[in-house]
Every structure is written in C-alpha cells, then in structure tokens.
Amino acid sequence: MRRLGRGSSLLAVFVLWGCASAPPPAPRTTEPETARTTGSGPVLGYAAENGAHVWLGIPFAQAPLGDLRWKAPRPAEPWSAPRESLSFGPECIQFAGPMGSEAEPGDVVGSEDCLFLNIFAPARAEAESGNPGLPVMVWIHGGGNTIGSAEVYDGSVLAVREGVVVVTLQYRLGVFGWLSHPGLRPPGTSAADGSGNYGTLDTIRALEWVRDEIAVFGGDPDRVTVFGESAGGTNVFSLLLAPPARGLFHRAISQSGSLSSVPRAEAENYVEAEVKGHPRSSGELLVDLLVADGGAKDRAQAQMKLADWPSAEVGEYLRAKSPAQLMALFEGEGLGGMYWTPQVIRDGAVIPLADPLDVLGSVADPQVSVIFGTNRDEVKLFALMGTEHVTRVFGIPLWLNDERAYQLETEFPNRMWKLRGVDDPARAMAAVAPGRVFAYRFDWDEERKLVFADLSKLVGAAHAVEIPFVFGRLDLGGMGKYFFDPDRRSAAETLSHAMMSYWAEFARRGDPGRGSQGALPRWQSWDASTPDGVRMLILDTPADGGLRMSRESVTREGVLAEIATDPRFLDVEERCAVYRGLAERGDALGRTEYETLLDGNCAAYPLADWVD
C-alpha cells in the first residue's frame, strides 16, 4: 500500500485536481426518458450535455452499519417511489486529502453508508430492442484502498463515444474494508462474513447487481469488463483470484495495479509473534484501542486482557467504536490522507490461500480475457515530492537539479512495478489462457513547461496520467491547459481516442484488435511461445514512435543485474541507493539479499529498521 498510495495521492494533485476544481454543475433535473425499474425499485436519471443518460447514487447494498459493519454486503432494501438518481452517494469513510473537500487534511470525512454505484449510458442504448445490449465497463477507483470516490470519474464521454455502458462504484476503504480478527468470526459465522475482505466483497456485490439489473439500462450482462487503476487495478487482480467473483465478469483491465495480498496471520498477529504480524494488524489495533480507552495501562496488560476475552465480546467492542475512534489509530495527514493497513487477505474463501501467481497460473478462470498495463514512469509522481534531485519551493516541485540521478532513481522501480503488475501475471495467465492475455505500457510524456517546471521530465508518463486518456477527459475540468502543451494537444487527443477505442473493443469482444473502428495497429496478445515473441503494445504519439508492439519483458533477476552494470551510475553508493529503494518499497528484495549485493558493499548503507 505504501508503494501505490504515494502515487495515487499525487494523482489527486496533478491529474484530478482540475476535475475537482471545476465549477459545480448546473442543477440537474430528471428526464422522463430515463425512467427505469430495477429489482429494488424505480429510478429516474438525467441527460448530460453530451447526450449520455446518467443515473447517480443507486444503492447496490444495504448500508454496512451496526451489526453489518465488517460483514459481507447484503442486497439493498427495496423502495417503491421513483428514486431521483441525480447526485453521487457519499464517499466511504476516509481521511480528507488536499483536494475535493472543505475539511482540513487529516479530518475524518465520508459515511459508512456509501455503497452506491453510478451508470453512464448512450441515450440510444435503452431505445434499442431485440439485441443483447451494449458492453458494460465497471470502473473501480484507486486511492491505495484507503481514500477515493467514484464521484471523480465521469464515464459519459467513454459511454457516448464508444457505445458502452459505464458503471462506477464505491467500496469500503481501509480498516472498514479489510479487517480480519477471530472476534469477527465467532462460531456460526459464514465464510464471507468472517473473511476480512469486505472491500473486495463490495465489488463482488456490485457485480452481482450489474448481472441482475444492467439490462434495463441497455447493458449486456454477458459482456461485463472490470477495469481499475492503482488500488483499483489491484482490486481487479483480486477479482481474478476470488472464487465468489467467478462468472460475474468476462474481461478485466488492470491499469497500474499489483498482484498483492497478505496471509491471514500477517493481518491478525502481533508484530513480535513467531509468525510476524503487520504493524497495523487487528491485534495491534486492539491493543492501541484498549490503551486509548483506559482499559489497559500499557501494551503488555492489553495483550493479557485480549487473551482472555471471548471472541463475541471482541466483535461487539469493535463495532461499538465510532469511525472517528477507529481512524484515530492511523496517521491521516500524510500521503493525501492514505494510511497503511493489511489488504486483500488470503482467507481461503474470498481470496485463495495459495500464492497469487500460482492461482493465476492454475485455477483462475481461463475464459476471462485480460489486459495488464503500467505507465513507463510510474514512480515519478511520488519521487518528485521526496527526492533530493528535485528542487522544491514551499513544497512545490519546480525543476530537476540532477536529471541523470532522477532518471536512475525512478527507472528501475518502474521496471519492478511492471514486473509485478504486468509481466509476472501475464506469463502466469498466458500459460493457461493463450491468446487471452494482452499488455501495454503507456509512454506519453508530452506535458507542457510551466515557468521553471518541465512537467515532461518531472512527471512524464507517471502514475495515473493515463486516466484522463481512458475517460476522454483531457480538459481536466478546465485545468488541462496547465498540463497539456497546446502545440501537442491534438496528438494527445488522438491518443486518447485510440485508447478509448481499444478499451471498448476489448469490452465488446475480449480482444482489443484494431480498436472499435478497425483502423488502429493490431494489438497482439502476449506471445509466450518463443523468447522473442511480442509482449505488449506501447501507447504513445507519433512524435515518440506511436502505437506499436514491443518484445520487451522484465524479470527480477534482469533488473537487479542491470543496476549492477549500468554505466550511468557514478559509484557503488548510487547503485546501493537504488537497491535500497527497491527493498524499502517491498519489491521482492529482502534484507539478507540486499546486504550481499555488489560483493557485500551495500551493507554499508543500511536499510530502514522495518524491512525484513
């Protein structure tokens, strides 16, 4: 989460800032043509300026309040009067970040009653009869699984331009979305209720709603694509792993996601246990709660008390806490409001116990087509806010003071991100689903220069920059002029149209092919048959090579070897600094291996204490 969280928090500042800062929309009014009747009750939406029909804030589950906190979501309660679906539902409980809220950073905002979805459809979709409906694309927002909202993402342009139905959803975040403890699974608890994966189950419940209801909005329930970015991409991977999600979707797109999960012991144990727990495990949180309540004078006494507590009482104690009391256990003023907590827990029911790569290569549904992708410069978004190679004034990055060092510091973590989010899972799935695995790398880096800040070098093809291209929203709520070079804006718009075309064609047929109009370069599947087979499509403008297939692939051993031999490094200390960054980001490089690198010379540059 540390790794993905930093990038997503800066996404808010650089990419979605314009959307959140846009003037409020004109008052919306319902349109009779949008009247629909779902299994829960009738709804009325509105017509957007671009012709889309839109329904906002439709509940897909009951509010997870009281006894339903930390339980699998239940179907929404029915209603009888037409529901005016004109505004988004409240965001899920989170810390306020630097944008999108009048609250101060670190304040607790949102509601536990947040399980709502939104639908964007072409007006013509519901008028057609006698056909199976339009492809459905279900978006899962990012934010480190601790912040974020579906409200930021307007799916109307993608829906109208490409003839698809776009659904955006919200899911429980952070400690409300993922918490595993024996006290939450007393005898008689179902496997889902006791799984600890409540945020994952929320996305599954939303897909069940889509299966049952989307036809009345013009969508085809047999052509459902899940797609998401950053933590949303990680959640797409979770759905590929989850047996309860089987059959609810037919294609999947992970944008800058990561195939990651934690064993249940890590999510529950104390940090000093024989099987070491996460620093913010449920055991650690309970200790902190008891001490904060005055129920124990110190950590040792709290652990003794917890050892004697019946499980049912522990669950009651946790559910009696207010959101503010639970959020007080975390630091909320940094990283745009994100915080660190175990997520995607290998419970054996929702998420399999086996290694995720093994699952993808064995029991994952071979009928689901996938696209895995990353951005070439993913980590630049968080590096530019912390590196010594960028000059900042009042915390604002202005220029590079060492371009060579900045590139080296970011280049190898970018490759490791691609390894986790694309190459390793693609190799695993291509072995069981040949022809169904596609990959991309987003290389666009033609941002403008603002006074001293050359965004093309500072940000480049960084984390989340592809999102407005996928949604066709390069205006960034009126702020696009500060991000896009006006002389190259037309090329960026052409790339955006191509990406929407590929994404929609994939949603339509399970193969991005030549895009929805058949006019783009052929996007070939991941070729595992030979060492030099094509692997991925590079997404870029003609000035930098355009749309083209590449044979490039990444291995862990190859990245580590490149760091040791790359002639751009000046000395051992610089090489070890990059290795150290990989270890401290959790990139499959532990303390023991790190200290043996470069003939043991890296041991002179110690890792942070918390690295294993």
Sequence and secondary structure as in RCSB ss.txt:
>XXXX:A:sequence
MRRLGRGSSLLAVFVLWGCASAPPPAPRTTEPETARTTGSGPVLGYAAENGAHVWLGIPFAQAPLGDLRWKAPRP
AEPWSAPRESLSFGPECIQFAGPMGSEAEPGDVVGSEDCLFLNIFAPARAEAESGNPGLPVMVWIHGGGNTIGSA
EVYDGSVLAVREGVVVVTLQYRLGVFGWLSHPGLRPPGTSAADGSGNYGTLDTIRALEWVRDEIAVFGGDPDRVT
VFGESAGGTNVFSLLLAPPARGLFHRAISQSGSLSSVPRAEAENYVEAEVKGHPRSSGELLVDLLVADGGAKDRA
QAQMKLADWPSAEVGEYLRAKSPAQLMALFEGEGLGGMYWTPQVIRDGAVIPLADPLDVLGSVADPQVSVIFGTN
RDEVKLFALMGTEHVTRVFGIPLWLNDERAYQLETEFPNRMWKLRGVDDPARAMAAVAPGRVFAYRFDWDEERKL
VFADLSKLVGAAHAVEIPFVFGRLDLGGMGKYFFDPDRRSAAETLSHAMMSYWAEFARRGDPGRGSQGALPRWQS
WDASTPDGVRMLILDTPADGGLRMSRESVTREGVLAEIATDPRFLDVEERCAVYRGLAERGDALGRTEYETLLDG
NCAAYPLADWVD
>XXXX:A:secstr
 HHHHHHHHHHHHHTSHHHHHS         GGG EE SS EEE EE TTSEEEEEEEE S    GGGTTS    
     S EE  S    BSEE  SSS SS TT EESBS   EEEEEEETTGGG  SS  EEEEEEE  STTTS  G
GG   HHHHHHHT EEEEE    HHHHB   GGGS TT  TTTTSSBHHHHHHHHHHHHHHHHGGGGTEEEEEEE
EEEETHHHHHHHHHHH GGGTTS SEEEEES     EEHHHHHS TTSSS   TT HHHHHHHHHHHHTS SSHH
HHHHHHHHS HHHHHHHHHTS HHHHHTTS  SSGGG      SEE SSSS SS HHHHHTTTS TT EEEEEEE
TTTTHHHHTTT TTEEEETTEEEEES HHHHHHHHHHHHHHHHIIIIIHHHHHHHTTSTTSEEEEEE    B EE
TTEEHHHHTSS TTTTHHHHHT TTGGGTGGGTB GGGHHHHHHHHHHHHHHHHHHHHHS  TTTTTT S     
   SSTT   EEEE  GGGT SEEE     HHHHHHHHHH TT  SHHHHHHHHHHHHHTTSS  HHHHHHTTTT
GGGGS   TT  
